[in-house]
Amino acid sequence: MSLALLLPLAGHAGTDEVTISAAQVAALGVRLVAPQPAAEAGGLRFPARVSLPATAERAVVAPLAGTIETLQVGIGDAVRAGQPLATLFSADLGSLKASHLQLQAAERLARADRDRDAALFADGIIAARRMDETRSRHAVAAAQLAESSQRLKLAGAAAGEGGVGSALTLRAPQDGVVLARSAGIGERVEAGAPLFRIARLDRLLLEVQVPVDAAAALAVGDRLAVQGRGATAQATARVIAIGVDAGAGTQSVQLRAELEAAGGGLRPGQIVEVEVRRAAADGWSLPASAVVGEAGGSRVYLRTATGFRAVPVTVDGHGDGRSIVHGALRASDQVAASAVIAIKGAFAGHGGGE
């Protein structure tokens, strides 16, 4: 059935109201819905990912190339700072320790020469030039020994620890839980290879992708409710940051929120759904299909005794197939939620008086 036959009494372009009979409304298949107060309808819903703060995670890497000899912990184990995690056999460690012992001996000898020449110089037996040379040799030896001590420290071995052995104990850098282990017993690893991930789980975050128009209505400090998927009914989060960059493909920004009450049983990496609860008294929840976007703004079509009236609205956000809007609506109103394109065409003058 053509729009011209359905809407013979439609108003012309630029009008705020068109005349459409009840029979024509039925023929068009217009579905009417009542605006629902946003506070009663709940808020907008978005998918979210549970994550850890950047400061909560620490990586344990292989300080030297070698082979994993033993493992003391597995994924999911709770560890304390300084607790042994694994033993690494590294021939490079033996070389470092042997070189360090040689440098220790050289520094002791240079120090003894310096102290002897200092006494001779004080008695006027040797010249100042020889004293300066002896001091310089000791300064070089001391610098080389300090550099060797630093290399051993970076390798995770204290100077003089364990003689010249090649076994190195890897220890936990902080209290936490082992999230990942990248090597097994007998595996060869290179220097700098990540072996363990250890994280504190006392603080969890949510990473939420929010459409740009919905993000504009949110603010730091807003609260989110976590829905289902293993979370307790009391799981809530507080918004701590709202991104500024809209993804080119998604046109959404990332919102970060901090979970309260230890996360309500959630785990890092878990996908959940969050709801933004809104309490604005003048906010209304409508099916997204009821809202028509135009160059001059958004509007909905309100049923009147003789047809429909266009009511301008401000869209506060979208989610779960619905839109949150602000406008001159009442709970007793009836708004078109389908066939809105046909009604929009009537407002544009298609079929009016033709």
C-alpha positions in Angstrom: 0.0 0.0 0.0 1.5 3.4 -1.0 2.2 6.2 1.3 0.0 8.5 -0.9 -3.0 6.3 -0.3 -2.3 5.9 3.4 -1.7 9.5 4.2 -4.1 11.6 2.1 -4.5 14.1 4.9 -0.8 14.4 5.9 0.5 17.9 6.7 3.1 19.6 4.5 6.8 20.0 4.9 7.7 22.1 7.9 4.6 21.4 10.0 4.8 20.0 13.6 1.8 17.7 13.2 0.3 15.5 10.6 -3.2 14.0 10.4 -3.4 10.3 10.2 -6.6 8.3 11.0 -6.7 5.2 13.2 -7.3 3.1 10.2 -4.3 4.5 8.5 -2.2 3.9 11.6 -3.3 0.2 11.6 -2.6 -0.1 7.9 0.9 1.2 8.4 1.5 -1.2 11.3 2.6 1.5 13.6 3.5 0.1 17.0 2.9 2.6 19.9 4.9 2.5 23.1 4.8 4.6 26.3 7.9 6.5 27.4 9.4 4.7 30.4 11.1 6.9 33.1 14.9 6.2 32.8 15.2 5.8 36.6 12.7 2.9 36.5 14.1 1.4 33.3 17.6 1.2 34.6 20.5 2.6 32.7 22.4 1.9 29.5 24.3 -1.4 29.3 27.7 -2.0 27.8 30.2 -4.9 27.6 33.2 -4.6 29.8 36.5 -6.5 30.4 38.0 -7.0 33.9 41.6 -5.8 34.0 44.4 -5.1 36.4 46.0 -1.7 37.1 49.4 -1.3 35.4 51.0 -1.0 38.8 49.6 -4.3 40.0 51.6 -6.6 37.7 55.3 -7.5 37.7 57.2 -9.7 35.3 59.9 -12.1 36.2 62.4 -12.4 33.3 65.5 -14.5 32.8 68.5 -12.3 33.7 70.8 -14.6 31.8 70.5 -17.3 29.1 70.1 -20.7 30.6 68.0 -23.8 31.3 65.1 -24.1 33.8 66.3 -26.7 36.3 63.4 -26.6 38.9 60.1 -24.9 39.4 58.6 -24.2 42.8 55.3 -22.6 41.9 52.5 -22.9 39.3 49.8 -20.8 37.8 47.3 -19.6 40.5 49.7 -20.0 43.4 49.9 -17.2 45.9 53.5 -16.0 46.6 55.3 -13.7 48.9 58.0 -11.2 48.0 61.4 -12.9 47.9 59.9 -16.4 47.6 61.8 -18.8 45.3 60.0 -19.4 42.0 62.5 -21.4 39.9 66.1 -22.3 39.5 68.0 -21.3 36.3 71.2 -23.0 35.3 73.4 -20.6 33.4 77.0 -21.0 32.3 77.2 -17.2 31.9 76.6 -16.9 35.7 79.7 -19.1 36.4 81.8 -16.8 34.2 80.5 -13.7 35.8 81.3 -15.0 39.3 84.8 -16.2 38.3 85.5 -12.8 36.7 84.2 -11.1 39.9 86.6 -13.1 42.1 89.5 -12.0 39.9 88.5 -8.4 40.1 88.1 -8.6 43.9 91.7 -9.9 44.1 93.0 -7.1 41.8 91.2 -4.4 43.9 92.7 -5.8 47.1 96.2 -5.7 45.6 95.8 -2.2 44.3 94.4 -1.0 47.6 97.4 -2.5 49.4 99.8 -0.8 47.0 98.0 2.5 47.5 98.2 2.2 51.3 101.9 1.3 51.2 102.8 4.1 48.9 100.8 6.6 51.0 103.0 5.7 54.0 106.2 6.0 51.9 105.0 9.3 50.5 104.3 10.6 54.0 107.9 9.8 55.0 109.3 11.5 51.9 110.7 8.3 50.4 108.7 8.4 47.0 107.7 11.2 44.8 104.2 12.6 44.4 104.0 11.3 40.8 104.3 7.7 42.0 101.7 8.3 44.7 99.3 9.6 42.0 99.9 6.6 39.8 99.2 4.2 42.6 96.0 5.9 43.5 94.9 5.9 39.9 95.4 2.2 39.6 93.4 1.5 42.7 90.6 3.8 41.4 90.4 1.8 38.2 90.4 -1.5 40.0 87.6 -0.3 42.4 85.5 0.9 39.4 85.9 -2.4 37.6 84.9 -4.3 40.8 81.8 -2.0 41.3 80.8 -2.7 37.7 81.1 -6.4 38.2 79.0 -6.2 41.4 76.3 -4.4 39.5 76.3 -7.1 36.7 75.9 -9.8 39.4 73.1 -7.9 41.0 71.3 -7.5 37.7 71.7 -11.2 37.2 70.0 -11.8 40.5 73.1 -13.1 42.3 74.8 -11.3 45.2 78.5 -10.9 45.0 80.2 -13.9 46.6 76.9 -15.9 46.8 77.2 -19.6 46.1 80.9 -19.5 45.1 81.4 -19.9 41.3 78.3 -22.1 40.8 76.0 -21.7 37.8 72.6 -22.1 39.5 70.5 -19.0 40.0 67.4 -18.8 42.1 64.6 -16.6 40.6 62.5 -15.0 43.3 59.1 -13.2 43.5 59.5 -9.4 43.2 56.2 -8.8 45.2 53.3 -10.4 47.0 50.6 -11.6 44.6 49.3 -14.5 42.5 51.1 -16.2 39.6 49.0 -15.4 36.5 51.2 -16.9 33.9 54.3 -19.1 33.5 56.1 -19.2 30.2 58.7 -22.0 30.5 58.8 -25.5 31.9 61.5 -27.7 33.4 64.3 -28.4 31.0 63.5 -25.6 28.6 66.2 -23.3 27.3 65.5 -19.6 27.7 67.2 -16.5 26.5 68.3 -13.5 28.6 65.3 -11.2 29.0 62.7 -13.8 28.2 59.5 -13.5 30.4 59.1 -16.4 32.7 56.4 -15.4 35.2 53.6 -12.8 35.6 52.7 -12.0 39.2 49.9 -9.6 40.1 48.2 -8.3 43.2 44.5 -8.9 43.0 43.3 -6.5 45.7 42.3 -3.9 43.1 40.5 -4.6 39.8 39.4 -2.3 37.0 36.8 -2.5 34.2 37.6 -1.4 30.7 34.3 -0.4 29.0 33.8 0.5 25.4 31.1 3.3 25.3 29.7 4.9 22.2 30.7 8.6 21.8 27.2 10.0 22.4 26.7 7.9 25.5 30.2 8.9 26.8 29.3 12.5 26.6 26.7 12.0 29.3 29.1 10.2 31.7 31.5 11.7 34.2 34.2 10.6 36.5 32.6 9.4 39.7 29.6 7.9 38.1 28.7 4.4 39.3 28.3 1.2 37.3 26.5 -2.0 38.3 28.0 -5.3 37.1 25.4 -7.7 35.7 25.7 -11.5 36.0 28.4 -13.7 34.6 29.8 -14.7 37.9 29.6 -11.4 39.6 27.8 -11.0 42.9 24.6 -8.9 43.0 26.5 -6.2 44.9 29.4 -5.8 42.4 29.7 -2.1 41.6 32.4 0.1 40.1 33.2 3.8 40.1 34.3 5.6 36.9 37.9 6.9 37.3 38.8 7.9 33.7 37.0 8.5 30.3 39.0 8.3 27.1 39.2 11.1 24.6 40.0 9.1 21.4 37.1 7.6 19.5 38.1 4.5 17.6 37.9 5.0 13.8 36.1 1.7 13.4 33.9 1.6 16.5 33.3 5.3 17.2 33.5 4.5 20.9 35.8 5.6 23.7 37.3 3.5 26.5 36.0 4.1 30.0 37.9 2.8 33.0 36.1 2.1 36.3 37.5 0.7 39.6 35.6 -2.2 41.1 34.6 -1.9 44.7 34.5 -4.6 47.4 37.4 -6.6 46.0 35.7 -7.1 42.6 32.7 -9.2 43.8 34.3 -12.5 42.7 35.4 -11.3 39.2 38.7 -12.3 37.6 41.1 -10.5 35.3 40.3 -11.0 31.7 36.6 -11.9 32.4 34.0 -10.3 30.1 30.9 -8.9 31.9 28.1 -6.4 31.2 27.8 -3.2 33.1 24.8 -0.9 33.6 25.0 2.9 34.0 22.1 3.7 36.4 20.6 7.1 35.7 18.3 9.0 38.0 17.3 12.1 36.0 13.7 12.8 36.6 13.2 14.2 33.0 14.9 11.3 31.3 12.9 8.8 29.3 13.8 5.3 28.0 12.4 4.4 24.5 13.1 1.8 21.9 16.0 3.0 19.7 13.7 2.6 16.7 11.4 5.3 18.0 14.1 8.0 17.8 14.7 9.7 14.4 18.0 11.5 13.9 18.0 14.5 11.5 20.4 17.3 10.6 18.5 19.6 12.9 18.5 17.2 15.8 16.6 14.1 17.0 12.8 13.7 17.4 10.1 11.2 18.2 6.5 11.1 16.9 3.9 11.4 19.5 0.3 10.1 18.9 -2.4 12.7 19.1 -6.2 12.5 18.7 -5.9 13.2 14.9 -2.4 12.0 14.0 1.2 12.5 15.1 3.1 15.4 16.5 6.9 15.7 16.2 8.6 16.2 19.6 12.3 17.3 19.6 14.4 15.3 22.0 18.0 15.2 23.2 19.6 11.7 23.0 21.6 11.0 26.2 22.9 7.6 25.0 22.1 4.2 23.6 22.3 0.6 24.9 20.5 -2.7 24.9 18.3 -1.7 22.0 17.0 1.4 23.8 17.8 5.1 23.9 17.8 7.5 26.8 16.3 10.8 25.8 15.2 14.1 27.3 12.2 16.0 26.0 8.7 17.2 26.5 7.2 13.7 27.1 4.9 12.1 29.7 4.5 8.6 30.9 0.9 8.6 29.5 2.1 9.5 26.0 2.1 7.1 23.1 5.1 7.2 20.8 5.6 5.5 17.4 8.2 2.8 17.6 7.8 1.3 14.1 6.9 2.6 10.6 8.5 5.8 11.7 10.0 6.3 8.2 6.5 6.5 6.7 5.5 9.0 9.3 8.7 11.0 8.7 7.8 11.0 5.0 4.4 12.4 5.8 6.1 15.3 7.7 8.3 15.9 4.7 5.2 16.4 2.5 5.2 13.1 0.6 1.6 12.4 -0.4 0.3 15.4 1.4 -2.6 16.7 -0.7 -1.5 14.8 -3.8 
